[in-house]
Amino acid sequence: FSPTWPARPTVGASLAQTLDVTERIPLPMNRVRLARVLAVCVVLFALAFYGVGAAIKPGYSSVSHFIGELNATGTAWAQELGYFGFIPLGGLFGAFLWAAGPHAQVRGASRWGWFLLWAQPLSLVAVAFVPCDAACPLEGSASQALHNLQGVVAYFASGLGLLLLSFAPPLAGSPAYRRYFLRLAGVAFAIIFFVMLSPDVASIRGVLQRTADAFLAVSLLLIAWRVVRQGTQVTPNNSFKPRPLRGSA
């Protein structure tokens, strides 16, 4: 009796099996999860930033002051809140769009809506470098003029972006309230922008702006979970598997 031992796998075959297993790991799904984590981080950081900023800034009121007044020129904590508040917030928002981009199930009008959302992170970073004057008047210094310009672009681009994203294919077969909410949020952005500039609502313009931000926050989470989805399948990579030599059976 002579025992027969199983053939020992060659180094090449072991390497091929290892690479094949590696290729089966659903990496794109990990990126979708990363995008969702970043979306939550955007919302949580914004809440913390707005809350801390309002708490440490003398005379600041979340009810009557614009968010941009947190780093208004010549006011206390202006540079710190600009560099450590607006820039990281914009960076997180941009990171979400970057991570989610390859898996955003958009086409046609909704694809344009996705591109328009980039106005938000760019605007947040811009606020740190072109702060408004104290009290954020409609007219003022050159920095105030640029601040006003980026605000107009951000509000209308974001509002239109949310409106167009409501036509994303994954939302077509989902409950209608999701589509209607994005459309409501898009329209609300434009309406709130005009309303909060009126002197008649100066005492509550901070509340109005934060209402727009609340619409954006909910929309961001809705997009992260309902528009950003796993759309491609990862197939095993067979290019590393050993091939039989020519002439072999």
Accessible surface in RSA format (square Angstrom, percent):
REM  Atomic radii and reference values for relative SASA: ProtOr
REM  Chains: A
REM  Algorithm: Lee & Richards
REM  Probe-radius: 1.40
REM  Slices: 20
REM RES _ NUM      All-atoms   Total-Side   Main-Chain    Non-polar    All polar
REM                ABS   REL    ABS   REL    ABS   REL    ABS   REL    ABS   REL
RES PHE A   1   236.69 118.4 150.46  93.2  86.23 224.4 163.02  98.8  73.67 210.8
RES SER A   2    93.38  78.9  78.13 104.3  15.25  35.1  45.15  96.1  48.23  67.6
RES PRO A   3    77.50  56.5  60.65  55.3  16.84  61.2  63.12  52.1  14.37  89.3
RES THR A   4   131.91  93.8  99.66 101.0  32.25  76.9  73.44  98.6  58.47  88.4
RES TRP A   5   199.49  80.1 180.99  87.6  18.49  43.4 162.55  86.7  36.94  59.9
RES PRO A   6   117.36  85.5  92.95  84.7  24.41  88.7 104.57  86.3  12.79  79.5
RES ALA A   7   100.24  92.2  67.02 103.4  33.22  75.6  77.31 108.9  22.93  60.7
RES ARG A   8   218.52  91.8 193.78  98.8  24.75  58.9  69.24  94.6 149.28  90.5
RES PRO A   9    86.18  62.8  64.14  58.5  22.04  80.1  74.83  61.8  11.35  70.6
RES THR A  10    91.53  65.1  83.61  84.8   7.92  18.9  81.68 109.7   9.86  14.9
RES VAL A  11   131.09  86.3 125.03 113.2   6.06  14.6 127.78 111.0   3.31   9.0
RES GLY A  12    42.84  52.8   0.00   N/A  42.84  52.8  33.54  92.0   9.30  20.8
RES ALA A  13    26.65  24.5  24.96  38.5   1.69   3.8  25.62  36.1   1.03   2.7
RES SER A  14    45.53  38.5  43.66  58.3   1.87   4.3  32.18  68.5  13.35  18.7
RES LEU A  15   103.59  57.7  99.19  71.0   4.41  11.1 103.12  72.4   0.48   1.3
RES ALA A  16     6.69   6.2   4.23   6.5   2.46   5.6   5.22   7.4   1.47   3.9
RES GLN A  17   115.35  64.5 111.56  81.5   3.79   9.0  41.18  87.7  74.17  56.2
RES THR A  18    81.91  58.3  76.18  77.2   5.73  13.7  56.94  76.5  24.98  37.8
RES LEU A  19    50.76  28.3  50.63  36.2   0.13   0.3  50.63  35.6   0.13   0.3
RES ASP A  20    14.84  10.4  14.20  14.1   0.65   1.5   1.83   4.3  13.02  13.0
RES VAL A  21    94.07  61.9  93.55  84.7   0.52   1.2  93.55  81.3   0.52   1.4
RES THR A  22    63.95  45.5  61.77  62.6   2.18   5.2  46.73  62.8  17.23  26.0
RES GLU A  23    60.87  34.9  56.60  42.8   4.27  10.2   3.68   7.1  57.19  46.7
RES ARG A  24   128.44  53.9 110.28  56.2  18.16  43.2  40.97  56.0  87.47  53.0
RES ILE A  25    79.92  45.5  76.67  57.1   3.24   7.8  78.96  56.9   0.96   2.6
RES PRO A  26    73.38  53.5  73.33  66.8   0.05   0.2  73.38  60.6   0.00   0.0
RES LEU A  27   111.79  62.3 107.44  76.9   4.36  10.9 107.64  75.6   4.15  11.2
RES PRO A  28    31.82  23.2  27.52  25.1   4.30  15.6  31.73  26.2   0.10   0.6
RES MET A  29    57.31  29.7  57.31  37.9   0.00   0.0  49.86  42.4   7.45   9.9
RES ASN A  30    66.23  45.7  60.35  58.3   5.88  14.2  25.26  60.8  40.97  39.6
RES ARG A  31    69.11  29.0  65.58  33.4   3.53   8.4  25.46  34.8  43.65  26.5
RES VAL A  32     1.26   0.8   0.91   0.8   0.35   0.8   1.26   1.1   0.00   0.0
RES ARG A  33   142.98  60.0 141.29  72.0   1.69   4.0  47.09  64.4  95.88  58.1
RES LEU A  34    80.19  44.7  75.95  54.3   4.24  10.7  79.61  55.9   0.58   1.6
RES ALA A  35     0.00   0.0   0.00   0.0   0.00   0.0   0.00   0.0   0.00   0.0
RES ARG A  36    51.45  21.6  51.37  26.2   0.08   0.2   8.73  11.9  42.72  25.9
RES VAL A  37    87.95  57.9  84.47  76.5   3.48   8.4  87.57  76.1   0.38   1.0
RES LEU A  38    24.72  13.8  24.72  17.7   0.00   0.0  24.72  17.4   0.00   0.0
RES ALA A  39     0.00   0.0   0.00   0.0   0.00   0.0   0.00   0.0   0.00   0.0
RES VAL A  40    55.30  36.4  55.05  49.8   0.25   0.6  55.30  48.1   0.00   0.0
RES CYS A  41    46.75  35.4  43.40  48.4   3.35   7.9   7.05  17.9  39.70  42.8
RES VAL A  42     8.83   5.8   8.83   8.0   0.00   0.0   8.83   7.7   0.00   0.0
RES VAL A  43    24.99  16.4  22.61  20.5   2.38   5.7  24.78  21.5   0.21   0.6
RES LEU A  44   106.61  59.4 101.98  73.0   4.63  11.6 102.43  71.9   4.18  11.3
RES PHE A  45    61.37  30.7  56.40  34.9   4.97  12.9  60.74  36.8   0.63   1.8
RES ALA A  46    17.05  15.7  17.05  26.3   0.00   0.0  17.05  24.0   0.00   0.0
RES LEU A  47   116.53  64.9 106.59  76.3   9.93  25.0 107.51  75.5   9.02  24.3
RES ALA A  48    54.92  50.5  44.16  68.1  10.77  24.5  54.52  76.8   0.40   1.1
RES PHE A  49    14.15   7.1   6.86   4.3   7.28  19.0  13.75   8.3   0.39   1.1
RES TYR A  50    30.04  14.0  29.29  16.7   0.76   2.0  21.51  16.2   8.53  10.5
RES GLY A  51    41.66  51.4   0.00   N/A  41.66  51.4  35.56  97.6   6.10  13.7
RES VAL A  52    85.73  56.4  83.03  75.2   2.70   6.5  85.07  73.9   0.66   1.8
RES GLY A  53     0.03   0.0   0.00   N/A   0.03   0.0   0.00   0.0   0.03   0.1
RES ALA A  54    22.84  21.0  13.50  20.8   9.35  21.3  13.63  19.2   9.21  24.4
RES ALA A  55    86.54  79.6  44.74  69.0  41.81  95.1  55.97  78.8  30.57  81.0
RES ILE A  56    64.44  36.7  48.42  36.1  16.02  38.6  55.69  40.1   8.75  23.7
RES LYS A  57    14.50   7.1   8.83   5.4   5.67  13.5   9.50   8.5   5.00   5.3
RES PRO A  58    99.23  72.3  68.81  62.7  30.42 110.6  81.01  66.9  18.22 113.2
RES GLY A  59    75.50  93.1   0.00   N/A  75.50  93.1  45.63 125.2  29.87  66.9
RES TYR A  60    27.33  12.8   4.65   2.6  22.68  59.0   7.03   5.3  20.31  25.0
RES SER A  61    39.84  33.7  34.88  46.6   4.96  11.4  27.84  59.3  12.01  16.8
RES SER A  62    40.58  34.3  34.57  46.1   6.01  13.8  24.45  52.1  16.13  22.6
RES VAL A  63    76.91  50.6  76.83  69.6   0.07   0.2  76.91  66.8   0.00   0.0
RES SER A  64    32.10  27.1  29.85  39.8   2.25   5.2  18.93  40.3  13.16  18.4
RES HIS A  65    47.36  25.9  47.36  32.9   0.00   0.0  17.73  18.3  29.63  34.5
RES PHE A  66    16.20   8.1  16.20  10.0   0.00   0.0  16.20   9.8   0.00   0.0
RES ILE A  67     8.96   5.1   8.96   6.7   0.00   0.0   8.96   6.5   0.00   0.0
RES GLY A  68     9.16  11.3   0.00   N/A   9.16  11.3   6.60  18.1   2.56   5.7
RES GLU A  69     8.62   4.9   7.30   5.5   1.32   3.1   2.92   5.7   5.69   4.6
RES LEU A  70     0.02   0.0   0.02   0.0   0.00   0.0   0.02   0.0   0.00   0.0
RES ASN A  71     4.55   3.1   3.12   3.0   1.44   3.5   0.39   0.9   4.16   4.0
RES ALA A  72     1.54   1.4   1.54   2.4   0.00   0.0   1.54   2.2   0.00   0.0
RES THR A  73    74.76  53.2  64.11  65.0  10.66  25.4  65.46  87.9   9.31  14.1
RES GLY A  74    81.59 100.6   0.00   N/A  81.59 100.6  40.73 111.8  40.86  91.5
RES THR A  75    46.24  32.9  30.31  30.7  15.93  38.0  36.23  48.7  10.01  15.1
RES ALA A  76    48.99  45.0  29.69  45.8  19.30  43.9  41.28  58.1   7.71  20.4
RES TRP A  77   123.99  49.8 112.27  54.3  11.72  27.5  98.32  52.4  25.66  41.6
RES ALA A  78    15.89  14.6  12.60  19.4   3.29   7.5  13.10  18.5   2.78   7.4
RES GLN A  79   125.59  70.2 119.38  87.2   6.21  14.8  36.94  78.6  88.65  67.2
RES GLU A  80    80.90  46.4  78.91  59.7   1.99   4.7  30.53  59.0  50.37  41.1
RES LEU A  81    12.96   7.2  12.40   8.9   0.57   1.4  12.96   9.1   0.00   0.0
RES GLY A  82     1.19   1.5   0.00   N/A   1.19   1.5   1.19   3.3   0.00   0.0
RES TYR A  83    97.28  45.4  89.77  51.1   7.50  19.5  54.90  41.3  42.38  52.2
RES PHE A  84   150.60  75.3 136.66  84.6  13.94  36.3 137.24  83.2  13.37  38.3
RES GLY A  85     0.76   0.9   0.00   N/A   0.76   0.9   0.74   2.0   0.02   0.0
RES PHE A  86     3.49   1.7   3.49   2.2   0.00   0.0   3.49   2.1   0.00   0.0
RES ILE A  87    51.97  29.6  51.42  38.3   0.55   1.3  51.42  37.0   0.55   1.5
RES PRO A  88    46.46  33.9  35.60  32.5  10.85  39.5  45.50  37.6   0.95   5.9
RES LEU A  89     4.45   2.5   4.45   3.2   0.00   0.0   4.45   3.1   0.00   0.0
RES GLY A  90     1.59   2.0   0.00   N/A   1.59   2.0   0.00   0.0   1.59   3.6
RES GLY A  91    41.52  51.2   0.00   N/A  41.52  51.2  35.46  97.3   6.06  13.6
RES LEU A  92    46.08  25.7  44.48  31.8   1.60   4.0  44.95  31.6   1.13   3.0
RES PHE A  93     3.74   1.9   3.74   2.3   0.00   0.0   3.74   2.3   0.00   0.0
RES GLY A  94    10.29  12.7   0.00   N/A  10.29  12.7   9.74  26.7   0.56   1.2
RES ALA A  95    34.29  31.5  27.02  41.7   7.28  16.6  32.58  45.9   1.72   4.5
RES PHE A  96     0.00   0.0   0.00   0.0   0.00   0.0   0.00   0.0   0.00   0.0
RES LEU A  97     2.27   1.3   0.00   0.0   2.27   5.7   0.00   0.0   2.27   6.1
RES TRP A  98   151.32  60.7 144.99  70.2   6.33  14.9 124.36  66.3  26.96  43.7
RES ALA A  99     0.07   0.1   0.00   0.0   0.07   0.2   0.00   0.0   0.07   0.2
RES ALA A 100     0.15   0.1   0.00   0.0   0.15   0.4   0.15   0.2   0.00   0.0
RES GLY A 101    28.95  35.7   0.00   N/A  28.95  35.7  14.41  39.5  14.55  32.6
RES PRO A 102    86.64  63.1  46.34  42.2  40.29 146.5  59.45  49.1  27.18 169.0
RES HIS A 103    13.43   7.3  13.33   9.3   0.11   0.3   7.25   7.5   6.18   7.2
RES ALA A 104    12.11  11.1   0.43   0.7  11.69  26.6   0.43   0.6  11.69  31.0
RES GLN A 105    55.46  31.0  49.28  36.0   6.17  14.7  15.34  32.6  40.12  30.4
RES VAL A 106    11.07   7.3   3.36   3.0   7.71  18.6   3.71   3.2   7.36  20.0
RES ARG A 107   166.16  69.8 160.24  81.7   5.93  14.1  55.95  76.5 110.21  66.8
RES GLY A 108    50.69  62.5   0.00   N/A  50.69  62.5  41.95 115.1   8.73  19.6
RES ALA A 109    48.91  45.0  34.58  53.4  14.33  32.6  39.68  55.9   9.23  24.4
RES SER A 110     0.54   0.5   0.15   0.2   0.38   0.9   0.15   0.3   0.38   0.5
RES ARG A 111   111.88  47.0 111.88  57.0   0.00   0.0  32.18  44.0  79.69  48.3
RES TRP A 112   169.05  67.8 169.01  81.8   0.03   0.1 138.92  74.1  30.12  48.9
RES GLY A 113     0.00   0.0   0.00   N/A   0.00   0.0   0.00   0.0   0.00   0.0
RES TRP A 114    11.88   4.8  11.88   5.8   0.00   0.0   7.58   4.0   4.30   7.0
RES PHE A 115   106.80  53.4  98.82  61.2   7.99  20.8  99.03  60.0   7.77  22.2
RES LEU A 116    49.91  27.8  46.90  33.6   3.01   7.6  49.91  35.1   0.00   0.0
RES LEU A 117     1.76   1.0   1.76   1.3   0.00   0.0   1.76   1.2   0.00   0.0
RES TRP A 118    89.02  35.7  89.02  43.1   0.00   0.0  77.03  41.1  11.99  19.5
RES ALA A 119    15.59  14.3   7.12  11.0   8.46  19.2  12.79  18.0   2.80   7.4
RES GLN A 120    18.71  10.5  18.71  13.7   0.00   0.0   0.00   0.0  18.71  14.2
RES PRO A 121     5.04   3.7   4.68   4.3   0.36   1.3   4.96   4.1   0.08   0.5
RES LEU A 122   118.99  66.3 113.63  81.3   5.36  13.5 114.30  80.3   4.69  12.6
RES SER A 123    16.43  13.9  12.69  16.9   3.74   8.6   6.81  14.5   9.62  13.5
RES LEU A 124    23.82  13.3  23.82  17.0   0.00   0.0  23.82  16.7   0.00   0.0
RES VAL A 125    48.30  31.8  48.30  43.7   0.00   0.0  48.30  42.0   0.00   0.0
RES ALA A 126    29.90  27.5  23.70  36.6   6.19  14.1  29.78  41.9   0.12   0.3
RES VAL A 127    10.86   7.1  10.86   9.8   0.00   0.0  10.86   9.4   0.00   0.0
RES ALA A 128    10.26   9.4   0.00   0.0  10.26  23.3   0.00   0.0  10.26  27.2
RES PHE A 129   127.95  64.0 102.10  63.2  25.85  67.3 105.96  64.2  21.99  62.9
RES VAL A 130    29.07  19.1  29.03  26.3   0.04   0.1  29.07  25.3   0.00   0.0
RES PRO A 131    27.89  20.3  27.89  25.4   0.00   0.0  27.89  23.0   0.00   0.0
RES CYS A 132     0.00   0.0   0.00   0.0   0.00   0.0   0.00   0.0   0.00   0.0
RES ASP A 133    28.91  20.3  28.61  28.5   0.30   0.7  17.26  40.6  11.65  11.6
RES ALA A 134    58.81  54.1  46.73  72.1  12.08  27.5  47.27  66.6  11.54  30.6
RES ALA A 135    64.58  59.4  52.92  81.7  11.66  26.5  56.15  79.1   8.43  22.3
RES CYS A 136    16.57  12.5   9.55  10.7   7.02  16.5   0.00   0.0  16.57  17.9
RES PRO A 137    50.27  36.6  39.75  36.2  10.53  38.3  49.58  40.9   0.70   4.3
RES LEU A 138   118.69  66.1 102.95  73.7  15.74  39.6 103.00  72.3  15.69  42.2
RES GLU A 139   152.11  87.3 136.14 103.0  15.97  38.0  53.75 104.0  98.36  80.3
RES GLY A 140    55.54  68.5   0.00   N/A  55.54  68.5  22.07  60.6  33.47  75.0
RES SER A 141    53.36  45.1  38.35  51.2  15.01  34.6  49.71 105.9   3.65   5.1
RES ALA A 142    82.15  75.5  65.24 100.7  16.92  38.5  72.99 102.8   9.16  24.3
RES SER A 143    32.44  27.4  27.76  37.0   4.68  10.8  29.39  62.6   3.05   4.3
RES GLN A 144     0.08   0.0   0.08   0.1   0.00   0.0   0.00   0.0   0.08   0.1
RES ALA A 145    59.39  54.6  48.91  75.5  10.49  23.9  53.85  75.8   5.54  14.7
RES LEU A 146    92.89  51.7  90.44  64.7   2.45   6.2  90.59  63.6   2.30   6.2
RES HIS A 147    17.28   9.4  17.05  11.8   0.24   0.6   5.85   6.0  11.43  13.3
RES ASN A 148    45.23  31.2  38.62  37.3   6.61  15.9  26.74  64.4  18.49  17.9
RES LEU A 149   108.00  60.1 104.21  74.6   3.79   9.5 107.80  75.7   0.20   0.5
RES GLN A 150    27.78  15.5  22.75  16.6   5.03  12.0  21.11  44.9   6.68   5.1
RES GLY A 151    14.10  17.4   0.00   N/A  14.10  17.4  14.10  38.7   0.00   0.0
RES VAL A 152    63.22  41.6  63.22  57.2   0.00   0.0  63.22  54.9   0.00   0.0
RES VAL A 153    82.71  54.4  76.72  69.5   5.99  14.4  82.34  71.5   0.36   1.0
RES ALA A 154     5.31   4.9   4.83   7.4   0.49   1.1   5.23   7.4   0.08   0.2
RES TYR A 155    24.09  11.2  23.96  13.6   0.12   0.3  21.12  15.9   2.96   3.7
RES PHE A 156    73.37  36.7  67.25  41.7   6.12  15.9  68.78  41.7   4.59  13.1
RES ALA A 157    16.85  15.5  11.01  17.0   5.84  13.3  15.78  22.2   1.06   2.8
RES SER A 158     0.00   0.0   0.00   0.0   0.00   0.0   0.00   0.0   0.00   0.0
RES GLY A 159     3.76   4.6   0.00   N/A   3.76   4.6   3.33   9.1   0.43   1.0
RES LEU A 160    86.90  48.4  81.23  58.1   5.67  14.3  84.16  59.1   2.73   7.4
RES GLY A 161     0.00   0.0   0.00   N/A   0.00   0.0   0.00   0.0   0.00   0.0
RES LEU A 162     0.54   0.3   0.54   0.4   0.00   0.0   0.54   0.4   0.00   0.0
RES LEU A 163    57.51  32.0  57.51  41.1   0.00   0.0  57.51  40.4   0.00   0.0
RES LEU A 164    35.04  19.5  35.04  25.1   0.00   0.0  35.04  24.6   0.00   0.0
RES LEU A 165     0.00   0.0   0.00   0.0   0.00   0.0   0.00   0.0   0.00   0.0
RES SER A 166     0.07   0.1   0.00   0.0   0.07   0.2   0.00   0.0   0.07   0.1
RES PHE A 167   112.50  56.3  90.10  55.8  22.41  58.3  95.27  57.8  17.23  49.3
RES ALA A 168     0.69   0.6   0.00   0.0   0.69   1.6   0.00   0.0   0.69   1.8
RES PRO A 169    42.09  30.7  26.96  24.6  15.13  55.0  33.03  27.3   9.06  56.3
RES PRO A 170    23.24  16.9   4.92   4.5  18.32  66.6  14.02  11.6   9.22  57.3
RES LEU A 171     0.18   0.1   0.18   0.1   0.00   0.0   0.18   0.1   0.00   0.0
RES ALA A 172    75.26  69.2  50.42  77.8  24.84  56.5  53.98  76.0  21.28  56.4
RES GLY A 173    81.05  99.9   0.00   N/A  81.05  99.9  42.54 116.7  38.51  86.2
RES SER A 174    20.85  17.6   8.23  11.0  12.63  29.1  13.57  28.9   7.28  10.2
RES PRO A 175    65.63  47.8  52.93  48.3  12.70  46.2  65.01  53.7   0.62   3.9
RES ALA A 176    38.04  35.0  30.60  47.2   7.44  16.9  30.60  43.1   7.44  19.7
RES TYR A 177   142.20  66.4 135.86  77.3   6.35  16.5 109.70  82.4  32.51  40.1
RES ARG A 178    34.60  14.5  33.79  17.2   0.82   1.9   1.73   2.4  32.88  19.9
RES ARG A 179    46.13  19.4  46.13  23.5   0.00   0.0   7.85  10.7  38.28  23.2
RES TYR A 180   127.98  59.8 123.97  70.5   4.01  10.4  83.66  62.9  44.32  54.6
RES PHE A 181    51.59  25.8  47.82  29.6   3.78   9.8  51.26  31.1   0.34   1.0
RES LEU A 182     0.00   0.0   0.00   0.0   0.00   0.0   0.00   0.0   0.00   0.0
RES ARG A 183    62.20  26.1  61.88  31.5   0.32   0.8  26.91  36.8  35.30  21.4
RES LEU A 184    99.89  55.6  94.60  67.7   5.29  13.3  99.12  69.6   0.77   2.1
RES ALA A 185     0.00   0.0   0.00   0.0   0.00   0.0   0.00   0.0   0.00   0.0
RES GLY A 186     3.82   4.7   0.00   N/A   3.82   4.7   0.55   1.5   3.27   7.3
RES VAL A 187    73.72  48.5  69.42  62.8   4.31  10.4  73.72  64.1   0.00   0.0
RES ALA A 188    11.23  10.3   8.13  12.5   3.10   7.0  11.23  15.8   0.00   0.0
RES PHE A 189     2.75   1.4   2.75   1.7   0.00   0.0   2.75   1.7   0.00   0.0
RES ALA A 190    28.74  26.4  28.63  44.2   0.12   0.3  28.74  40.5   0.00   0.0
RES ILE A 191    97.86  55.7  94.09  70.1   3.77   9.1  97.77  70.4   0.09   0.3
RES ILE A 192    16.96   9.7  16.75  12.5   0.21   0.5  16.96  12.2   0.00   0.0
RES PHE A 193    19.92  10.0  19.92  12.3   0.00   0.0  19.92  12.1   0.00   0.0
RES PHE A 194   128.95  64.5 119.15  73.8   9.80  25.5 119.49  72.4   9.46  27.1
RES VAL A 195    60.95  40.1  56.42  51.1   4.53  10.9  60.95  53.0   0.00   0.0
RES MET A 196     8.12   4.2   6.54   4.3   1.58   3.8   6.54   5.6   1.58   2.1
RES LEU A 197    64.09  35.7  47.50  34.0  16.60  41.7  50.55  35.5  13.54  36.4
RES SER A 198    36.50  30.8  30.57  40.8   5.93  13.7  24.66  52.5  11.84  16.6
RES PRO A 199   119.90  87.4  99.33  90.5  20.57  74.8 105.92  87.5  13.97  86.8
RES ASP A 200   134.20  94.0  99.98  99.5  34.22  80.9  31.95  75.2 102.25 102.0
RES VAL A 201    30.61  20.1  29.33  26.5   1.29   3.1  30.61  26.6   0.00   0.0
RES ALA A 202    43.60  40.1  39.47  60.9   4.13   9.4  39.78  56.0   3.82  10.1
RES SER A 203    78.49  66.3  67.05  89.5  11.44  26.4  50.87 108.3  27.62  38.7
RES ILE A 204    77.33  44.0  77.33  57.6   0.00   0.0  77.33  55.7   0.00   0.0
RES ARG A 205    44.65  18.7  44.65  22.8   0.00   0.0   0.86   1.2  43.79  26.5
RES GLY A 206     0.00   0.0   0.00   N/A   0.00   0.0   0.00   0.0   0.00   0.0
RES VAL A 207    66.94  44.0  65.14  59.0   1.79   4.3  66.39  57.7   0.54   1.5
RES LEU A 208    34.39  19.2  34.39  24.6   0.00   0.0  34.39  24.2   0.00   0.0
RES GLN A 209    22.94  12.8  22.94  16.8   0.00   0.0   0.16   0.4  22.78  17.3
RES ARG A 210    46.98  19.7  41.35  21.1   5.63  13.4  38.83  53.1   8.14   4.9
RES THR A 211    54.60  38.8  49.65  50.3   4.95  11.8  38.33  51.5  16.26  24.6
RES ALA A 212     0.12   0.1   0.12   0.2   0.00   0.0   0.12   0.2   0.00   0.0
RES ASP A 213    36.06  25.3  32.02  31.9   4.04   9.5  14.38  33.8  21.68  21.6
RES ALA A 214    54.30  49.9  46.63  72.0   7.67  17.5  53.90  75.9   0.40   1.1
RES PHE A 215    42.73  21.4  40.46  25.1   2.27   5.9  42.14  25.5   0.59   1.7
RES LEU A 216    16.92   9.4  16.92  12.1   0.00   0.0  16.92  11.9   0.00   0.0
RES ALA A 217    26.06  24.0  22.52  34.8   3.54   8.1  25.86  36.4   0.21   0.5
RES VAL A 218    77.93  51.3  77.36  70.0   0.57   1.4  77.46  67.3   0.47   1.3
RES SER A 219     0.01   0.0   0.01   0.0   0.00   0.0   0.01   0.0   0.00   0.0
RES LEU A 220     3.09   1.7   2.30   1.6   0.79   2.0   3.03   2.1   0.06   0.2
RES LEU A 221    59.81  33.3  58.12  41.6   1.70   4.3  58.47  41.1   1.34   3.6
RES LEU A 222    27.84  15.5  21.27  15.2   6.56  16.5  26.95  18.9   0.89   2.4
RES ILE A 223     0.55   0.3   0.55   0.4   0.00   0.0   0.55   0.4   0.00   0.0
RES ALA A 224     0.00   0.0   0.00   0.0   0.00   0.0   0.00   0.0   0.00   0.0
RES TRP A 225   106.70  42.8 100.36  48.6   6.33  14.9  77.78  41.5  28.92  46.9
RES ARG A 226   103.88  43.6 102.75  52.4   1.13   2.7   9.44  12.9  94.44  57.2
RES VAL A 227     0.00   0.0   0.00   0.0   0.00   0.0   0.00   0.0   0.00   0.0
RES VAL A 228     0.00   0.0   0.00   0.0   0.00   0.0   0.00   0.0   0.00   0.0
RES ARG A 229   113.01  47.4 112.64  57.4   0.37   0.9  16.16  22.1  96.85  58.7
RES GLN A 230    61.82  34.6  33.22  24.3  28.60  68.1  28.82  61.3  33.00  25.0
RES GLY A 231    46.72  57.6   0.00   N/A  46.72  57.6  14.81  40.6  31.91  71.5
RES THR A 232    84.23  59.9  76.89  78.0   7.33  17.5  75.02 100.8   9.21  13.9
RES GLN A 233   166.20  92.9 139.12 101.7  27.08  64.5  48.79 103.8 117.41  89.0
RES VAL A 234    58.29  38.4  29.17  26.4  29.11  70.2  32.82  28.5  25.46  69.1
RES THR A 235    95.91  68.2  85.55  86.7  10.36  24.7  56.60  76.0  39.30  59.4
RES PRO A 236    48.02  35.0  38.74  35.3   9.29  33.8  38.74  32.0   9.29  57.7
RES ASN A 237    48.10  33.2  40.15  38.8   7.95  19.1  12.53  30.1  35.57  34.4
RES ASN A 238    88.02  60.7  76.18  73.6  11.84  28.5  24.93  60.0  63.09  61.0
RES SER A 239    75.82  64.1  47.57  63.5  28.26  65.1  46.11  98.2  29.72  41.6
RES PHE A 240   111.97  56.0  93.02  57.6  18.95  49.3  98.12  59.5  13.84  39.6
RES LYS A 241    96.34  47.0  90.34  55.4   6.01  14.3  47.47  42.7  48.87  52.1
RES PRO A 242    93.25  68.0  63.96  58.3  29.29 106.5  75.11  62.0  18.14 112.7
RES ARG A 243   195.07  81.9 171.60  87.5  23.47  55.9  64.53  88.2 130.54  79.1
RES PRO A 244   113.66  82.8  84.64  77.2  29.03 105.5  96.08  79.3  17.59 109.3
RES LEU A 245   149.04  83.0 141.19 101.0   7.85  19.7 143.40 100.7   5.64  15.2
RES ARG A 246   244.82 102.8 211.50 107.8  33.32  79.3  88.64 121.1 156.18  94.7
RES GLY A 247    89.93 110.9   0.00   N/A  89.93 110.9  44.23 121.4  45.70 102.4
RES SER A 248    63.01  53.2  32.63  43.5  30.38  70.0  41.37  88.1  21.64  30.3
RES ALA A 249   146.61 134.8  71.41 110.2  75.20 171.1 110.20 155.2  36.42  96.5
END  Absolute sums over single chains surface
CHAIN  1 A    13899.0      11506.9       2392.0       9896.4       4002.6
END  Absolute sums over all chains
TOTAL         13899.0      11506.9       2392.0       9896.4       4002.6
